[in-house]
Amino acid sequence: TACYNTKAINGEIIDCEVIYKTSLASINKEFATVIDSNELFNLID
C-alpha cells in the first residue's frame, strides 16, 4: 500500500505514516482483518 503526505483543510501537512496507520486502524475489525505479510505467509504455508 502506498500513501503520500497530504494537506489538511487548515493547510497543515499530514505525514503519510499518520495517514497509513489511521487508515488501517479505521478499517481493522470493522471491514477487514488487517495483518502483516508475515502473518499472511504463515496462513498460506
N, CA, C and O atoms as a CHARMM CRD file, in Angstrom:
* protein
*
  180
    1    1 THR  N      0.84400  -1.17900   0.00000 PROA 1      0.00000
    2    1 THR  CA     0.00000   0.00000   0.00000 PROA 1      0.00000
    3    1 THR  C      0.88300   1.23400   0.00000 PROA 1      0.00000
    4    1 THR  O      1.89300   1.29000   0.70200 PROA 1      0.00000
    5    2 ALA  N      0.50500   2.19300  -0.77100 PROA 2      0.00000
    6    2 ALA  CA     1.26400   3.44600  -0.82300 PROA 2      0.00000
    7    2 ALA  C      0.42700   4.57200  -0.24400 PROA 2      0.00000
    8    2 ALA  O     -0.79400   4.60900  -0.39700 PROA 2      0.00000
    9    3 CYS  N      1.10200   5.47400   0.41500 PROA 3      0.00000
   10    3 CYS  CA     0.46200   6.65300   0.98700 PROA 3      0.00000
   11    3 CYS  C      1.36500   7.84600   0.72000 PROA 3      0.00000
   12    3 CYS  O      2.58100   7.70500   0.58800 PROA 3      0.00000
   13    4 TYR  N      0.77000   8.99200   0.64500 PROA 4      0.00000
   14    4 TYR  CA     1.52700  10.21200   0.39600 PROA 4      0.00000
   15    4 TYR  C      1.12800  11.26500   1.41400 PROA 4      0.00000
   16    4 TYR  O      0.00400  11.26300   1.91700 PROA 4      0.00000
   17    5 ASN  N      2.06400  12.17500   1.71700 PROA 5      0.00000
   18    5 ASN  CA     1.71400  13.31000   2.55400 PROA 5      0.00000
   19    5 ASN  C      0.56800  14.04800   1.88000 PROA 5      0.00000
   20    5 ASN  O      0.49500  14.10800   0.65200 PROA 5      0.00000
   21    6 THR  N     -0.32000  14.60400   2.67900 PROA 6      0.00000
   22    6 THR  CA    -1.43800  15.35300   2.12200 PROA 6      0.00000
   23    6 THR  C     -1.68500  16.59200   2.95900 PROA 6      0.00000
   24    6 THR  O     -1.22100  16.69000   4.09500 PROA 6      0.00000
   25    7 LYS  N     -2.40500  17.51900   2.40200 PROA 7      0.00000
   26    7 LYS  CA    -2.67900  18.77300   3.08900 PROA 7      0.00000
   27    7 LYS  C     -4.07300  18.72200   3.70200 PROA 7      0.00000
   28    7 LYS  O     -5.04600  18.39400   3.02300 PROA 7      0.00000
   29    8 ALA  N     -4.16000  19.04600   4.98300 PROA 8      0.00000
   30    8 ALA  CA    -5.44600  19.10600   5.67700 PROA 8      0.00000
   31    8 ALA  C     -6.19000  20.37600   5.25300 PROA 8      0.00000
   32    8 ALA  O     -5.61900  21.24500   4.59400 PROA 8      0.00000
   33    9 ILE  N     -7.45300  20.47300   5.63200 PROA 9      0.00000
   34    9 ILE  CA    -8.23900  21.64400   5.23100 PROA 9      0.00000
   35    9 ILE  C     -7.71800  22.94100   5.84900 PROA 9      0.00000
   36    9 ILE  O     -8.00200  24.02700   5.34400 PROA 9      0.00000
   37   10 ASN  N     -6.95200  22.83000   6.94500 PROA 10     0.00000
   38   10 ASN  CA    -6.36500  24.02300   7.55800 PROA 10     0.00000
   39   10 ASN  C     -4.98300  24.34400   6.99200 PROA 10     0.00000
   40   10 ASN  O     -4.32400  25.27500   7.45300 PROA 10     0.00000
   41   11 GLY  N     -4.54200  23.57300   5.99200 PROA 11     0.00000
   42   11 GLY  CA    -3.26000  23.81100   5.35400 PROA 11     0.00000
   43   11 GLY  C     -2.10200  23.02800   5.94000 PROA 11     0.00000
   44   11 GLY  O     -1.01400  22.99800   5.36500 PROA 11     0.00000
   45   12 GLU  N     -2.32700  22.39900   7.07400 PROA 12     0.00000
   46   12 GLU  CA    -1.27700  21.60600   7.71500 PROA 12     0.00000
   47   12 GLU  C     -0.98600  20.36000   6.88300 PROA 12     0.00000
   48   12 GLU  O     -1.90000  19.73000   6.35200 PROA 12     0.00000
   49   13 ILE  N      0.29700  20.01200   6.77400 PROA 13     0.00000
   50   13 ILE  CA     0.68900  18.79900   6.05800 PROA 13     0.00000
   51   13 ILE  C      0.54600  17.60300   6.99900 PROA 13     0.00000
   52   13 ILE  O      1.05800  17.62200   8.11800 PROA 13     0.00000
   53   14 ILE  N     -0.14500  16.57400   6.54300 PROA 14     0.00000
   54   14 ILE  CA    -0.32100  15.35200   7.31900 PROA 14     0.00000
   55   14 ILE  C      0.66200  14.32500   6.77800 PROA 14     0.00000
   56   14 ILE  O      0.65300  14.00400   5.59000 PROA 14     0.00000
   57   15 ASP  N      1.50000  13.81900   7.65300 PROA 15     0.00000
   58   15 ASP  CA     2.52800  12.85700   7.28000 PROA 15     0.00000
   59   15 ASP  C      1.90300  11.56000   6.77400 PROA 15     0.00000
   60   15 ASP  O      0.88700  11.10100   7.29600 PROA 15     0.00000
   61   16 CYS  N      2.51700  10.98300   5.76300 PROA 16     0.00000
   62   16 CYS  CA     1.98100   9.75900   5.15900 PROA 16     0.00000
   63   16 CYS  C      1.90700   8.60000   6.15100 PROA 16     0.00000
   64   16 CYS  O      1.00300   7.77100   6.04300 PROA 16     0.00000
   65   17 GLU  N      2.82000   8.51600   7.10800 PROA 17     0.00000
   66   17 GLU  CA     2.76600   7.44200   8.11200 PROA 17     0.00000
   67   17 GLU  C      1.51000   7.55900   8.96600 PROA 17     0.00000
   68   17 GLU  O      0.90500   6.54600   9.31900 PROA 17     0.00000
   69   18 VAL  N      1.11500   8.78300   9.30200 PROA 18     0.00000
   70   18 VAL  CA    -0.10600   9.00600  10.08300 PROA 18     0.00000
   71   18 VAL  C     -1.32100   8.57100   9.26900 PROA 18     0.00000
   72   18 VAL  O     -2.22100   7.91300   9.79100 PROA 18     0.00000
   73   19 ILE  N     -1.34300   8.93400   8.00900 PROA 19     0.00000
   74   19 ILE  CA    -2.45400   8.54300   7.13500 PROA 19     0.00000
   75   19 ILE  C     -2.52900   7.02700   7.01400 PROA 19     0.00000
   76   19 ILE  O     -3.60700   6.44000   7.11900 PROA 19     0.00000
   77   20 TYR  N     -1.39300   6.40300   6.79600 PROA 20     0.00000
   78   20 TYR  CA    -1.32600   4.94600   6.64200 PROA 20     0.00000
   79   20 TYR  C     -1.84600   4.23200   7.89000 PROA 20     0.00000
   80   20 TYR  O     -2.70100   3.35200   7.79900 PROA 20     0.00000
   81   21 LYS  N     -1.32300   4.61800   9.05300 PROA 21     0.00000
   82   21 LYS  CA    -1.70800   3.94700  10.30000 PROA 21     0.00000
   83   21 LYS  C     -3.17200   4.17300  10.64500 PROA 21     0.00000
   84   21 LYS  O     -3.85500   3.24000  11.06500 PROA 21     0.00000
   85   22 THR  N     -3.66600   5.39700  10.47400 PROA 22     0.00000
   86   22 THR  CA    -5.06400   5.65700  10.82000 PROA 22     0.00000
   87   22 THR  C     -6.02100   5.00600   9.82100 PROA 22     0.00000
   88   22 THR  O     -7.11700   4.59000  10.19600 PROA 22     0.00000
   89   23 SER  N     -5.61700   4.91600   8.56200 PROA 23     0.00000
   90   23 SER  CA    -6.46200   4.24100   7.57000 PROA 23     0.00000
   91   23 SER  C     -6.61700   2.76400   7.90000 PROA 23     0.00000
   92   23 SER  O     -7.72300   2.22500   7.86200 PROA 23     0.00000
   93   24 LEU  N     -5.50500   2.11000   8.22600 PROA 24     0.00000
   94   24 LEU  CA    -5.58000   0.69300   8.59600 PROA 24     0.00000
   95   24 LEU  C     -6.36500   0.49500   9.88700 PROA 24     0.00000
   96   24 LEU  O     -7.15500  -0.44300  10.00300 PROA 24     0.00000
   97   25 ALA  N     -6.14700   1.37500  10.84900 PROA 25     0.00000
   98   25 ALA  CA    -6.86500   1.25500  12.12000 PROA 25     0.00000
   99   25 ALA  C     -8.36700   1.43600  11.93200 PROA 25     0.00000
  100   25 ALA  O     -9.15900   0.78000  12.60800 PROA 25     0.00000
  101   26 SER  N     -8.76200   2.31300  11.02800 PROA 26     0.00000
  102   26 SER  CA   -10.19200   2.58200  10.85900 PROA 26     0.00000
  103   26 SER  C    -10.93900   1.43100  10.18100 PROA 26     0.00000
  104   26 SER  O    -12.14000   1.27000  10.39700 PROA 26     0.00000
  105   27 ILE  N    -10.24700   0.62700   9.36100 PROA 27     0.00000
  106   27 ILE  CA   -10.94300  -0.49900   8.71900 PROA 27     0.00000
  107   27 ILE  C    -10.78700  -1.80800   9.48000 PROA 27     0.00000
  108   27 ILE  O    -11.56800  -2.73900   9.28500 PROA 27     0.00000
  109   28 ASN  N     -9.77900  -1.88100  10.34700 PROA 28     0.00000
  110   28 ASN  CA    -9.48800  -3.13600  11.03900 PROA 28     0.00000
  111   28 ASN  C    -10.64900  -3.56400  11.92500 PROA 28     0.00000
  112   28 ASN  O    -11.15300  -2.78500  12.73400 PROA 28     0.00000
  113   29 LYS  N    -11.05500  -4.78700  11.76500 PROA 29     0.00000
  114   29 LYS  CA   -12.10500  -5.46100  12.53200 PROA 29     0.00000
  115   29 LYS  C    -13.51200  -4.95000  12.24600 PROA 29     0.00000
  116   29 LYS  O    -14.48500  -5.53700  12.72000 PROA 29     0.00000
  117   30 GLU  N    -13.63700  -3.86600  11.48000 PROA 30     0.00000
  118   30 GLU  CA   -14.97000  -3.43600  11.09300 PROA 30     0.00000
  119   30 GLU  C    -15.27400  -3.86000   9.65900 PROA 30     0.00000
  120   30 GLU  O    -16.35600  -4.36900   9.36800 PROA 30     0.00000
  121   31 PHE  N    -14.31900  -3.64700   8.77600 PROA 31     0.00000
  122   31 PHE  CA   -14.49100  -4.00200   7.36900 PROA 31     0.00000
  123   31 PHE  C    -13.49500  -5.04900   6.89700 PROA 31     0.00000
  124   31 PHE  O    -13.66700  -5.64000   5.83000 PROA 31     0.00000
  125   32 ALA  N    -12.44700  -5.28100   7.69300 PROA 32     0.00000
  126   32 ALA  CA   -11.38000  -6.20200   7.28900 PROA 32     0.00000
  127   32 ALA  C    -10.61600  -6.64900   8.52400 PROA 32     0.00000
  128   32 ALA  O    -10.78800  -6.10100   9.61300 PROA 32     0.00000
  129   33 THR  N     -9.77700  -7.64600   8.33700 PROA 33     0.00000
  130   33 THR  CA    -8.81400  -8.02600   9.36200 PROA 33     0.00000
  131   33 THR  C     -7.44300  -7.68000   8.80900 PROA 33     0.00000
  132   33 THR  O     -6.97600  -8.28900   7.84600 PROA 33     0.00000
  133   34 VAL  N     -6.80800  -6.70500   9.42000 PROA 34     0.00000
  134   34 VAL  CA    -5.52000  -6.22200   8.93500 PROA 34     0.00000
  135   34 VAL  C     -4.41200  -7.05700   9.57100 PROA 34     0.00000
  136   34 VAL  O     -4.30700  -7.14900  10.79400 PROA 34     0.00000
  137   35 ILE  N     -3.58800  -7.66300   8.71400 PROA 35     0.00000
  138   35 ILE  CA    -2.43900  -8.44300   9.17600 PROA 35     0.00000
  139   35 ILE  C     -1.22500  -8.04700   8.34500 PROA 35     0.00000
  140   35 ILE  O     -1.35700  -7.49200   7.25300 PROA 35     0.00000
  141   36 ASP  N     -0.05000  -8.33700   8.87300 PROA 36     0.00000
  142   36 ASP  CA     1.14900  -8.03500   8.09100 PROA 36     0.00000
  143   36 ASP  C      1.48100  -9.20700   7.17400 PROA 36     0.00000
  144   36 ASP  O      0.88900 -10.28000   7.28400 PROA 36     0.00000
  145   37 SER  N      2.41900  -8.99300   6.28000 PROA 37     0.00000
  146   37 SER  CA     2.72300 -10.01600   5.27400 PROA 37     0.00000
  147   37 SER  C      3.25900 -11.30100   5.89100 PROA 37     0.00000
  148   37 SER  O      2.99600 -12.38300   5.36600 PROA 37     0.00000
  149   38 ASN  N      4.00300 -11.21200   6.98900 PROA 38     0.00000
  150   38 ASN  CA     4.49900 -12.43300   7.63800 PROA 38     0.00000
  151   38 ASN  C      3.35000 -13.29600   8.13800 PROA 38     0.00000
  152   38 ASN  O      3.37400 -14.51700   7.98400 PROA 38     0.00000
  153   39 GLU  N      2.34800 -12.66900   8.73300 PROA 39     0.00000
  154   39 GLU  CA     1.17600 -13.42000   9.18600 PROA 39     0.00000
  155   39 GLU  C      0.45300 -14.06300   8.00100 PROA 39     0.00000
  156   39 GLU  O      0.00200 -15.20500   8.09100 PROA 39     0.00000
  157   40 LEU  N      0.34500 -13.33800   6.90500 PROA 40     0.00000
  158   40 LEU  CA    -0.30700 -13.87700   5.71900 PROA 40     0.00000
  159   40 LEU  C      0.43300 -15.09200   5.18400 PROA 40     0.00000
  160   40 LEU  O     -0.18300 -16.11200   4.87600 PROA 40     0.00000
  161   41 PHE  N      1.74700 -14.98700   5.07300 PROA 41     0.00000
  162   41 PHE  CA     2.53200 -16.11000   4.56100 PROA 41     0.00000
  163   41 PHE  C      2.42600 -17.32600   5.47400 PROA 41     0.00000
  164   41 PHE  O      2.40700 -18.45800   4.99100 PROA 41     0.00000
  165   42 ASN  N      2.35700 -17.11000   6.77700 PROA 42     0.00000
  166   42 ASN  CA     2.17800 -18.23000   7.70600 PROA 42     0.00000
  167   42 ASN  C      0.81800 -18.89500   7.52500 PROA 42     0.00000
  168   42 ASN  O      0.69500 -20.11000   7.68500 PROA 42     0.00000
  169   43 LEU  N     -0.19300 -18.11900   7.19600 PROA 43     0.00000
  170   43 LEU  CA    -1.52800 -18.68200   6.98700 PROA 43     0.00000
  171   43 LEU  C     -1.60800 -19.54300   5.73500 PROA 43     0.00000
  172   43 LEU  O     -2.33800 -20.53400   5.71200 PROA 43     0.00000
  173   44 ILE  N     -0.87000 -19.17800   4.69900 PROA 44     0.00000
  174   44 ILE  CA    -0.95300 -19.93500   3.45000 PROA 44     0.00000
  175   44 ILE  C      0.12700 -20.98800   3.32000 PROA 44     0.00000
  176   44 ILE  O      0.14400 -21.74500   2.34900 PROA 44     0.00000
  177   45 ASP  N      1.01200 -21.04500   4.26800 PROA 45     0.00000
  178   45 ASP  CA     2.08600 -22.03600   4.23300 PROA 45     0.00000
  179   45 ASP  C      1.63100 -23.36500   4.77000 PROA 45     0.00000
  180   45 ASP  O      2.41300 -24.31400   4.81200 PROA 45     0.00000
